[in-house]
Amino acid sequence: MIFFTGRPTEMIARELLGKTLIYHTPAGTISGYVTEAEAYLGPNDSAAHAYAGKRTPANEALYREPGTIYIYSIHGRYSFDVATQAAGTPEGILVRGLEPAEGISLMEQNRAKHGFELTNGPGKLMEAFGINDKALNLVHLDDAPLTISLTGKEPQEVGESPRIGVSQKGDSTFLPLRYFVKGNPFVSGMRKRDMDLVRHGWQ
């Protein structure tokens, strides 16, 4: 997928906001708009899974061609990452938040939650999509039932901050590599007073 290469991973992560993540399941189609994404910059990024050139079967997807799905587990929950850059350059983007579009009732069944808590975090959105294993790891977005459409919504304003959950990760800990749709209630940790409950931060 050409979208995931040809420019810095930070720029790709920012431009990913508002794009549509789609999952075709036997029970029906689930989709949502990306509200939050983090860039991880490979060997020189102390918070990245490929820091210092680390390469294992677990993070192999990062070394594959751009658009390759990287699914990993932390604390019993799965996260969805996409490889960026040319094969051999292990950079990627973690999708952290999603505003539901299609299949909301199916998401609620999968998570037994509703409202903003449904998909306002990386593990939450994967659970809502019903993805509870690594079966799609190493599969390219072009060949998977899980894919990203470049159509969607446009953020009114993009926020930046340090990434979440990377404390004590060396020099890269506080780099502003987390991008989010300002005011969107489906962003993890969004305070109620900062929520735009009318337009959800979209143009």
N, C-alpha and C positions, 0 to 999 in steps of 0.2 A: 504494500500500500504506500503510494508515493507520499502521502501526507506525513508519514512518520520518518521522514529523512530530509536531507538537503538544507537544513538550518539547525540552529542550536536547539537542544532538547528543552531548554527553558522556554523558548518561543513556541515550540510545538505544544508543550503543556498548557501554556496560556491560551493558545488557539484551539485547544481541545474543549475548552469550556463552551457549553451550549450544543456540542455535537451529540448525536443520539446513539446511545448504547442499546443494541437490540439483541435479544436472545429468543431464538425460535425453539420452543419446547414442544413435546408431544401434547401437553395440556393447553398450549396456546402461546401467542407471542407476548413477550414482556419487553418493555423499553422504557427509557428515561433519558433526560438531558443531563449531561455532565455538569456538575456545579462546583467541583473541587478536584484539583489534581496536583500532584507533587512530582517534581523532576529529580531524578537521581543520575549523577554524572560520572559513574563508572570508577575507574582506577584512582582518580584523584579526589574522589568524594568519600570522605571518611564514614559517611552514613549509608553508603551504597553497598549492596550485596556483592558487587564486583570490585570493592576497594582493594587497591594494591594488586590488581590483576587476578584476584581470586576467581577460580573457575572450577566448579564442581558439577556433578549431575543435577544437583538441586537448582543451580542458577544458570544452567546451560542456555535456557531460552533467551537470556539477555545477549548472548553472543551470536544469535541467529539473525536473519534478515529483518529489517524494520517491519513492524506489524505482527511480529510473532508474539503470541500470548504467553505471559509468564504468570503462573498461578503458584502462590506459596501460602504456607500456613503459619500463623502466629497465634499463640495462646488458644489453639483449637478452632480458630476462625480462618477462613480463606480470604485472600486478597487478589485483586486483578491488576496486573501490570502489563504494559505493552513495550516491547523493545523498540528503541529508536536508533537511528544512525545505521551505517553500513554494517554488514556482518563482520564480527570480530571487534566491534567497538561497543562494549557492554553498557550502554546507557538505556534508561527506561523511564516510564511515567506510571505512577501509581494513581489509579482513579479512586478518589476518597469519598465522593458524594455524588448523588444522583437525584434529580427531581422526576418522580414517576410520570409516565405518559400512558402507555398501553399496559393492560394486564394488571391493573392495580389490585383487583380482588384476588388474583393468583399470588401476587406478592404478599398480601396480607395473610393468606393461608400458609404460605411458606414460612413466614416470620412470626405469625400470631401477634402482630403489632399493626398499628395504623398511624396515620398522621405523619408529622415530620420525623418521628423516630424510625420510620420504615426504612429509609435509605440514607441517613445522614452520617455515614461512616463506611469505611471500606469493607469491614466484615459484615455489616448490616446489609449493604446492597447485594453482596454475594449471597447471603442467606435468603434475601428477598427474591433473588433470581433462581433460587433452588440449586445453586452450585455448591456442593459440599464435598468435592474431591478435586483431584488434579487431572482429570481426564482430558481437559482442553489445554493443559500445559504443553508447550512446544508446537501447538497447532497455529497456523497463520490465520489472521482475521479473515482473509479472503476465502478460506476453506472451512471455516468453523460455523456452527449454528449461532455462535456468539460473535457479533461483529459491530463495527462502528460506522454509522452513516454520517457523512459530512454536512448533512442538512440538519436544521434544528432551530435554535434560538440564539440571539445575540445579547451578550451581557451589556447592561448599561454602564457598569463600572467593574473593573477587575481589582480585587484586593490581593496583596502579597504579604506573606509572613514566613517565619521559619517553619520548617516542616514539623509535624506532630509526632511525638514518640521517638525522637532520635537524640534525646538527652545523653550526655556522656559519650558522644560519638566523635570526639576530636574536633579538628579545625573547621569542619563543615557543619557542625551542629546548628549554628544560628544563621546559616545562609538563607536568604528569602526566596526559597524555591517552592513554596506552596502558593498556588494560585486559586482564587475562588471568586464566585459571583457575589459581589457585595449585596447584602440584604437578603440573599436567598435563604429561606428557612431550612432547606435540605443540605446545608453546609454543616459539617461536624463542629460542634461547639458554638454555633451561632447564638448569641445572646438575644433574648426576646426583644429587648429594646432596640436592637440593631436590625430586626427583621422587617423587610418590606412585604407586608401581608397582602398588598394589592397586586403588584406586578412581579413580585418575587425577584426583583433585580434585573429583569429582562427589559430590553428596549420595546 
